[in-house]
Amino acid sequence: VRGPNGETPLHVASGMGNVSAVKALLELGVDKDVQDRYRRTAFQNAINGGYYDCANVLLDHG
């Protein structure tokens, strides 16, 4: 499932700082490296939003 700009649920969760949703999505096996229409990843969304806890979860996931 993707939004109008190609964002995935992981993009949205990380961009809102929702650590539990990020963890749940990663446990389901979503690809953390998918880029949206603007070539942004979920990690970049987390960093841009100042959600470093989400960024660390994404980094720790490999």
N, CA, C and O atoms as a GROMACS GRO file, in nm:
protein
  248
    1VAL      N    1   0.085  -0.117   0.000
    1VAL     CA    2   0.000   0.000   0.000
    1VAL      C    3   0.090   0.123   0.000
    1VAL      O    4   0.184   0.133   0.078
    2ARG      N    5   0.057   0.215  -0.088
    2ARG     CA    6   0.135   0.340  -0.097
    2ARG      C    7   0.042   0.459  -0.105
    2ARG      O    8  -0.069   0.452  -0.158
    3GLY      N    9   0.090   0.569  -0.050
    3GLY     CA   10   0.015   0.694  -0.056
    3GLY      C   11   0.037   0.763  -0.190
    3GLY      O   12   0.107   0.709  -0.276
    4PRO      N   13  -0.020   0.880  -0.209
    4PRO     CA   14  -0.011   0.951  -0.336
    4PRO      C   15   0.132   0.990  -0.375
    4PRO      O   16   0.160   1.011  -0.493
    5ASN      N   17   0.220   1.001  -0.279
    5ASN     CA   18   0.360   1.034  -0.309
    5ASN      C   19   0.452   0.913  -0.296
    5ASN      O   20   0.574   0.927  -0.286
    6GLY      N   21   0.393   0.796  -0.297
    6GLY     CA   22   0.471   0.673  -0.291
    6GLY      C   23   0.514   0.632  -0.152
    6GLY      O   24   0.594   0.541  -0.137
    7GLU      N   25   0.461   0.699  -0.051
    7GLU     CA   26   0.500   0.666   0.086
    7GLU      C   27   0.432   0.538   0.132
    7GLU      O   28   0.316   0.511   0.100
    8THR      N   29   0.508   0.462   0.207
    8THR     CA   30   0.458   0.336   0.263
    8THR      C   31   0.412   0.359   0.407
    8THR      O   32   0.438   0.466   0.463
    9PRO      N   33   0.345   0.262   0.467
    9PRO     CA   34   0.311   0.276   0.608
    9PRO      C   35   0.435   0.301   0.696
    9PRO      O   36   0.427   0.371   0.796
   10LEU      N   37   0.549   0.243   0.658
   10LEU     CA   38   0.671   0.265   0.735
   10LEU      C   39   0.717   0.410   0.724
   10LEU      O   40   0.764   0.468   0.822
   11HIS      N   41   0.705   0.469   0.605
   11HIS     CA   42   0.737   0.611   0.588
   11HIS      C   43   0.652   0.695   0.683
   11HIS      O   44   0.703   0.784   0.751
   12VAL      N   45   0.524   0.666   0.685
   12VAL     CA   46   0.431   0.745   0.767
   12VAL      C   47   0.461   0.728   0.915
   12VAL      O   48   0.469   0.826   0.989
   13ALA      N   49   0.477   0.603   0.958
   13ALA     CA   50   0.503   0.576   1.100
   13ALA      C   51   0.632   0.643   1.146
   13ALA      O   52   0.636   0.704   1.253
   14SER      N   53   0.737   0.632   1.067
   14SER     CA   54   0.865   0.691   1.108
   14SER      C   55   0.860   0.842   1.103
   14SER      O   56   0.924   0.909   1.184
   15GLY      N   57   0.784   0.898   1.010
   15GLY     CA   58   0.771   1.042   0.999
   15GLY      C   59   0.685   1.104   1.107
   15GLY      O   60   0.684   1.225   1.125
   16MET      N   61   0.612   1.019   1.179
   16MET     CA   62   0.528   1.066   1.291
   16MET      C   63   0.588   1.028   1.426
   16MET      O   64   0.534   1.062   1.530
   17GLY      N   65   0.701   0.957   1.423
   17GLY     CA   66   0.767   0.919   1.547
   17GLY      C   67   0.701   0.805   1.621
   17GLY      O   68   0.714   0.794   1.743
   18ASN      N   69   0.630   0.721   1.549
   18ASN     CA   70   0.556   0.610   1.612
   18ASN      C   71   0.646   0.486   1.619
   18ASN      O   72   0.645   0.402   1.530
   19VAL      N   73   0.723   0.478   1.726
   19VAL     CA   74   0.821   0.370   1.742
   19VAL      C   75   0.755   0.233   1.741
   19VAL      O   76   0.806   0.141   1.677
   20SER      N   77   0.645   0.218   1.810
   20SER     CA   78   0.580   0.086   1.817
   20SER      C   79   0.532   0.041   1.680
   20SER      O   80   0.542  -0.077   1.647
   21ALA      N   81   0.480   0.133   1.599
   21ALA     CA   82   0.437   0.097   1.464
   21ALA      C   83   0.556   0.062   1.376
   21ALA      O   84   0.550  -0.032   1.297
   22VAL      N   85   0.665   0.137   1.390
   22VAL     CA   86   0.786   0.108   1.313
   22VAL      C   87   0.836  -0.032   1.347
   22VAL      O   88   0.868  -0.110   1.257
   23LYS      N   89   0.843  -0.064   1.476
   23LYS     CA   90   0.888  -0.198   1.517
   23LYS      C   91   0.796  -0.307   1.463
   23LYS      O   92   0.843  -0.409   1.414
   24ALA      N   93   0.665  -0.285   1.472
   24ALA     CA   94   0.568  -0.385   1.424
   24ALA      C   95   0.582  -0.407   1.274
   24ALA      O   96   0.579  -0.521   1.228
   25LEU      N   97   0.596  -0.300   1.199
   25LEU     CA   98   0.610  -0.313   1.054
   25LEU      C   99   0.739  -0.386   1.017
   25LEU      O  100   0.740  -0.470   0.927
   26LEU      N  101   0.847  -0.355   1.086
   26LEU     CA  102   0.973  -0.424   1.060
   26LEU      C  103   0.964  -0.572   1.094
   26LEU      O  104   1.019  -0.656   1.023
   27GLU      N  105   0.894  -0.604   1.202
   27GLU     CA  106   0.876  -0.745   1.240
   27GLU      C  107   0.793  -0.820   1.136
   27GLU      O  108   0.808  -0.941   1.120
   28LEU      N  109   0.707  -0.748   1.065
   28LEU     CA  110   0.628  -0.810   0.958
   28LEU      C  111   0.709  -0.828   0.831
   28LEU      O  112   0.664  -0.893   0.736
   29GLY      N  113   0.829  -0.771   0.829
   29GLY     CA  114   0.918  -0.793   0.716
   29GLY      C  115   0.912  -0.688   0.606
   29GLY      O  116   0.955  -0.715   0.493
   30VAL      N  117   0.860  -0.570   0.636
   30VAL     CA  118   0.857  -0.467   0.532
   30VAL      C  119   0.999  -0.424   0.496
   30VAL      O  120   1.091  -0.435   0.578
   31ASP      N  121   1.016  -0.377   0.375
   31ASP     CA  122   1.146  -0.331   0.327
   31ASP      C  123   1.171  -0.190   0.379
   31ASP      O  124   1.099  -0.097   0.341
   32LYS      N  125   1.270  -0.173   0.463
   32LYS     CA  126   1.297  -0.042   0.524
   32LYS      C  127   1.367   0.053   0.428
   32LYS      O  128   1.379   0.172   0.457
   33ASP      N  129   1.414   0.003   0.314
   33ASP     CA  130   1.490   0.085   0.221
   33ASP      C  131   1.409   0.136   0.103
   33ASP      O  132   1.465   0.195   0.011
   34VAL      N  133   1.278   0.114   0.103
   34VAL     CA  134   1.193   0.162  -0.005
   34VAL      C  135   1.194   0.314  -0.007
   34VAL      O  136   1.189   0.378   0.098
   35GLN      N  137   1.201   0.370  -0.127
   35GLN     CA  138   1.200   0.515  -0.142
   35GLN      C  139   1.063   0.561  -0.191
   35GLN      O  140   0.995   0.492  -0.266
   36ASP      N  141   1.025   0.680  -0.147
   36ASP     CA  142   0.901   0.739  -0.195
   36ASP      C  143   0.927   0.812  -0.327
   36ASP      O  144   1.036   0.802  -0.383
   37ARG      N  145   0.829   0.883  -0.374
   37ARG     CA  146   0.839   0.955  -0.501
   37ARG      C  147   0.957   1.053  -0.503
   37ARG      O  148   1.014   1.082  -0.608
   38TYR      N  149   0.992   1.104  -0.386
   38TYR     CA  150   1.100   1.202  -0.375
   38TYR      C  151   1.233   1.138  -0.334
   38TYR      O  152   1.328   1.207  -0.297
   39ARG      N  153   1.236   1.005  -0.341
   39ARG     CA  154   1.355   0.925  -0.311
   39ARG      C  155   1.394   0.929  -0.164
   39ARG      O  156   1.511   0.910  -0.129
   40ARG      N  157   1.296   0.953  -0.077
   40ARG     CA  158   1.320   0.952   0.067
   40ARG      C  159   1.286   0.815   0.124
   40ARG      O  160   1.192   0.749   0.080
   41THR      N  161   1.365   0.774   0.221
   41THR     CA  162   1.339   0.649   0.292
   41THR      C  163   1.271   0.679   0.425
   41THR      O  164   1.261   0.795   0.466
   42ALA      N  165   1.225   0.575   0.491
   42ALA     CA  166   1.165   0.592   0.623
   42ALA      C  167   1.268   0.649   0.720
   42ALA      O  168   1.233   0.730   0.806
   43PHE      N  169   1.393   0.608   0.708
   43PHE     CA  170   1.500   0.661   0.793
   43PHE      C  171   1.512   0.812   0.776
   43PHE      O  172   1.523   0.886   0.875
   44GLN      N  173   1.510   0.858   0.652
   44GLN     CA  174   1.520   1.001   0.628
   44GLN      C  175   1.400   1.076   0.687
   44GLN      O  176   1.415   1.186   0.740
   45ASN      N  177   1.282   1.017   0.677
   45ASN     CA  178   1.164   1.080   0.737
   45ASN      C  179   1.180   1.094   0.888
   45ASN      O  180   1.146   1.197   0.945
   46ALA      N  181   1.232   0.990   0.951
   46ALA     CA  182   1.253   0.994   1.095
   46ALA      C  183   1.353   1.103   1.133
   46ALA      O  184   1.328   1.181   1.225
   47ILE      N  185   1.464   1.110   1.063
   47ILE     CA  186   1.567   1.211   1.091
   47ILE      C  187   1.512   1.351   1.066
   47ILE      O  188   1.531   1.440   1.149
   48ASN      N  189   1.445   1.370   0.954
   48ASN     CA  190   1.391   1.502   0.920
   48ASN      C  191   1.289   1.549   1.023
   48ASN      O  192   1.276   1.669   1.048
   49GLY      N  193   1.216   1.456   1.082
   49GLY     CA  194   1.118   1.492   1.183
   49GLY      C  195   1.175   1.503   1.323
   49GLY      O  196   1.105   1.543   1.416
   50GLY      N  197   1.302   1.468   1.338
   50GLY     CA  198   1.364   1.472   1.470
   50GLY      C  199   1.329   1.353   1.557
   50GLY      O  200   1.344   1.357   1.679
   51TYR      N  201   1.283   1.245   1.494
   51TYR     CA  202   1.244   1.125   1.567
   51TYR      C  203   1.360   1.025   1.568
   51TYR      O  204   1.358   0.924   1.498
   52TYR      N  205   1.460   1.058   1.647
   52TYR     CA  206   1.583   0.979   1.648
   52TYR      C  207   1.563   0.840   1.706
   52TYR      O  208   1.638   0.748   1.674
   53ASP      N  209   1.463   0.824   1.792
   53ASP     CA  210   1.432   0.691   1.843
   53ASP      C  211   1.386   0.600   1.730
   53ASP      O  212   1.424   0.484   1.725
   54CYS      N  213   1.305   0.653   1.640
   54CYS     CA  214   1.262   0.574   1.523
   54CYS      C  215   1.381   0.547   1.431
   54CYS      O  216   1.396   0.436   1.378
   55ALA      N  217   1.464   0.647   1.412
   55ALA     CA  218   1.582   0.630   1.328
   55ALA      C  219   1.672   0.521   1.382
   55ALA      O  220   1.725   0.439   1.306
   56ASN      N  221   1.690   0.517   1.513
   56ASN     CA  222   1.773   0.414   1.575
   56ASN      C  223   1.714   0.275   1.557
   56ASN      O  224   1.787   0.178   1.536
   57VAL      N  225   1.582   0.264   1.567
   57VAL     CA  226   1.516   0.134   1.544
   57VAL      C  227   1.544   0.088   1.402
   57VAL      O  228   1.574  -0.029   1.379
   58LEU      N  229   1.533   0.179   1.307
   58LEU     CA  230   1.558   0.144   1.167
   58LEU      C  231   1.704   0.104   1.146
   58LEU      O  232   1.732   0.008   1.074
   59LEU      N  233   1.796   0.175   1.208
   59LEU     CA  234   1.938   0.140   1.197
   59LEU      C  235   1.968   0.005   1.261
   59LEU      O  236   2.042  -0.075   1.205
   60ASP      N  237   1.909  -0.020   1.376
   60ASP     CA  238   1.932  -0.146   1.447
   60ASP      C  239   1.876  -0.265   1.371
   60ASP      O  240   1.919  -0.379   1.392
   61HIS      N  241   1.780  -0.239   1.284
   61HIS     CA  242   1.716  -0.348   1.209
   61HIS      C  243   1.806  -0.400   1.097
   61HIS      O  244   1.776  -0.503   1.037
   62GLY      N  245   1.913  -0.331   1.069
   62GLY     CA  246   2.006  -0.379   0.968
   62GLY      C  247   1.986  -0.310   0.843
   62GLY      O  248   2.056  -0.338   0.746
   0.00000   0.00000   0.00000
